[in-house]
């Protein structure tokens, strides 16, 4: 089959972007490019995975499949039988992605900085994966590193930690340089007409939303993004005379403010589902308190950050403490008593120490029911609670958490142990919600349309394949978004392949 190589699709993903803070800025005229795209394209809410987290949401977008077909349900993979935790990377995802299908059809692709792509894999084009730590093996093919060096591409950044241990001015400067370097690379790729599909993720927007929300500093960063988008649109509009260009702007999840922190493992502990070995409980709670003390000291005295960072890097004892601070599930799982029945991770609640399938199901139903009705001072803690089979399907369903959920707007969920089930805000002022952003713009895309109801993150991949005329795999969960396409166009009239 011959596929149309005169089409080009650009997907720009902003991690954690939300209409909650973008809409007011657009309305007041601070983001004119976003306003232009909405007036001349299609706007909608993009419903994320449950739970709405970066892993696996980005790869659910690129595969068009739910986590049950990928085998990943969060940043970490929990092994209930061994009670061990492993940080996920690209090798944990058990599915092809949209760029694989396009590449097999002879279309050249480029994927830049998308979470869940490290280590990079072979594609028909280039892949510059996200860099979770300093490394040189984040690029395929390796010779493309010369291009990255030429444009001063910022390959590694620690803004998540910088928010804790450095002054804000330096943080914002670093973040802006990272963002600008991503757009520099995108502009280079747009000059090369051989690329049919380009995906770019701007990952720092997640941290900006978590820590800065709708502050003036956050707006200044989004103004820079808006200007960069203007340059991209100008290139697209000019090249539309030669090729049929499409631009999709998406986020993996949205963001929202919250009022209180809900410590889910503490709730399981106090309800008797999580039992820790003797003398370990106090130690684990002290670890949580130590974490909060360190964070507050660094917020109050940022000039101490270089010294503390040096200590944590060179002392075996304090390095161990540091690892405990940022890996609560690993620590708790290593100290679980055999009487424990459940543990909560970033993906959900796992039933443990129970081999009988029926008893595991009964216990999951019991915990889910209690969570649905559990209230704090701001009302119900959970917006929704599901059993895994209610929302996931696929060959890796058995690896899924037994109970999954989305917190109510008033609460954020954390997994370390505390003396109390509820606590104040931690280092974030905003947290995740399922509703992300979606904009479609370009050739034969409708103009000035606001979509209702929400579309799903699984729908983007099959829509991309449909536009190119590439067959859509039967195991994709998403659908073709024909409602964004002009009815008179051949793409709208074409049957799903």
Secondary structure, 3 states (H helix, E strand, C coil): CCCCCCEEEEEEEECCCCHHHHHHHHHCCCCHHHHHHHHCCEEEEEECCCCCCHHHHHHHHHHCCCHHHCCCCCCEEEECCCCEEEECCHHHCCCCCHHHHHHHCCCEEEEECCCCCCCCCCCCEEEECCCCCCCCCCEECHHHHHHHHHCCCCCCCCHHHHHHHCCHHHHHHHHHHHHHHHHHHHHHHHCCCCEEEEEEEECHHHHHHHHHCCCHHHHHHHHHHHHHHHHHHHHHHHHCCCCEEEEEEECCCEEEECCEEEEHHHHHHHCCCCCECCCCHHHHHHHHHHHHHHHHHHHHCHHHHHHHHHHHHHCHHHHHHHHHHHCHHHHHHCCECCCCCEEECCCCEEECCCCCHHHHHHHHHHHHHHHHHCEECCEECEEEEEEHHHHCCCCCHHHCCCEEEEECCCEEEECCCCCCCEECCCCCCEEEECEEEEEEEECCECCCEECCCCEECCHHHHHHHHHHCCCCCCCCCCCCCHHHECCCCHHHHCCCC
